[in-house]
Amino acid sequence: MSDTAVLPVGGGREPAQVTLSSLEHYTYCARQCGLILLEDAFADDAATVRGTLLHQRVDTPGNRGRGRLRVVHALPVWHDGYGLTGTCDTVEIHTDGRILPVEHKSGRYHPGGPADVQAAAQAICLQEMFHRPVPQAAVYSSADRRRHLIDVTPELHERVLAATRAVRALLDTSTLPPPAADTRCRRCSMATGCMPRVLARTERYGKALDGLFTLDDREDDHHP
């Protein structure tokens, strides 16, 4: 893993804490993350409800044994140097000392996607807390009904740090990012409140808006 550090903000102050879940939101869509963090906005749809129900089953705190495997649920984690904090859905502690965080998702898994960043961030926090290498993380997809192992490579480590810096900058400036207005919006539960295509002024919506303020020449003829 990379040893690159996230530097504190100016004046030697401690960096603003960044939640692990916000890294996933930002990696998926910066505006979605901004709406959640800056405007406390969130909207449910079928997918988010499924995710909530899934996490209710795995987020009950506890320390359970399963054969020679120790499984910890809802484990709080953090990294003081990077200013990261959050909760792991599941952490497996093996008898050989291997530690594996497992992030649970209700939807399908997309290799290299936002879930990888969140799961890798969990591994980075656990490595700092337990002072031992945590080279892998896992994402369990309820839709796929399988676990996907992720190698926390230096490149993925840097993606985590880049997302952390971006979220912290968003919090520091309180500036809402512009909408994406692309295919991601179709799957986003917040699309209605975000109004991506209107605010992004796509060609279709731009013409419609301009038309609202354009007088028809024929109408002018009826006025003195």
MOURBEL-V914215 format. One record per pair of residues at least 24 apart in sequence whose C-alpha atoms are under 7 Angstrom apart, sorted by the first residue. I is the first residue (numbers start at 1). J is the second residue. D is the distance in Angstrom with one decimal. If there is no record, write none. Layout:
i = <I | I>
j = <J | J>
d = <D | D>
//
This chain:
i = <1 | 1 | 1 | 1 | 2 | 2 | 2 | 5 | 5 | 6 | 6 | 6 | 15 | 16 | 16 | 17 | 17 | 17 | 18 | 18 | 18 | 18 | 18 | 18 | 19 | 19 | 19 | 20 | 20 | 20 | 20 | 20 | 21 | 23 | 23 | 23 | 23 | 24 | 24 | 24 | 24 | 26 | 26 | 27 | 27 | 28 | 30 | 31 | 31 | 31 | 31 | 34 | 34 | 38 | 42 | 43 | 43 | 44 | 45 | 50 | 51 | 51 | 54 | 58 | 59 | 68 | 69 | 69 | 69 | 70 | 77 | 77 | 78 | 79 | 79 | 88 | 99 | 100 | 100 | 100 | 101 | 101 | 102 | 102 | 102 | 102 | 103 | 103 | 103 | 104 | 104 | 104 | 105 | 105 | 105 | 106 | 106 | 106 | 107 | 107 | 107 | 108 | 108 | 108 | 109 | 116 | 117 | 117 | 117 | 120 | 120 | 121>
j = <152 | 153 | 154 | 157 | 154 | 157 | 158 | 81 | 82 | 81 | 82 | 161 | 83 | 83 | 168 | 83 | 84 | 85 | 83 | 84 | 85 | 164 | 167 | 168 | 84 | 85 | 86 | 84 | 85 | 86 | 118 | 121 | 118 | 117 | 118 | 163 | 164 | 114 | 115 | 117 | 118 | 163 | 167 | 114 | 163 | 114 | 177 | 176 | 177 | 178 | 179 | 176 | 177 | 174 | 190 | 189 | 190 | 189 | 189 | 106 | 105 | 106 | 106 | 89 | 89 | 95 | 93 | 94 | 95 | 94 | 125 | 126 | 125 | 125 | 128 | 122 | 134 | 134 | 136 | 137 | 137 | 138 | 137 | 138 | 139 | 140 | 138 | 139 | 140 | 139 | 140 | 141 | 140 | 141 | 142 | 141 | 142 | 143 | 141 | 142 | 143 | 141 | 143 | 144 | 141 | 150 | 156 | 159 | 160 | 152 | 157 | 160>
d = <6.8 | 5.9 | 4.7 | 6.2 | 5.0 | 6.1 | 6.9 | 7.0 | 6.5 | 6.9 | 5.1 | 6.8 | 5.9 | 6.4 | 6.3 | 4.8 | 5.7 | 6.6 | 6.1 | 4.9 | 6.2 | 6.6 | 6.9 | 6.6 | 5.8 | 5.0 | 5.3 | 6.6 | 6.1 | 5.2 | 5.8 | 6.6 | 6.5 | 6.9 | 6.1 | 5.9 | 6.5 | 4.8 | 6.0 | 6.3 | 5.4 | 6.9 | 7.0 | 5.3 | 6.8 | 5.7 | 6.1 | 6.4 | 4.8 | 6.1 | 5.7 | 5.4 | 6.6 | 6.5 | 6.5 | 5.6 | 5.4 | 5.9 | 5.5 | 6.2 | 6.5 | 5.0 | 6.7 | 6.2 | 5.7 | 6.3 | 6.2 | 5.1 | 6.5 | 6.4 | 6.1 | 6.7 | 5.3 | 5.0 | 6.4 | 6.6 | 6.0 | 6.9 | 6.4 | 5.5 | 5.2 | 6.2 | 6.2 | 4.7 | 5.5 | 6.6 | 6.2 | 4.7 | 6.1 | 5.9 | 4.8 | 6.2 | 6.0 | 5.0 | 6.1 | 5.8 | 4.7 | 5.9 | 6.1 | 6.4 | 5.2 | 5.8 | 5.2 | 5.8 | 5.9 | 6.9 | 7.0 | 6.9 | 5.7 | 5.8 | 7.0 | 6.1>
//
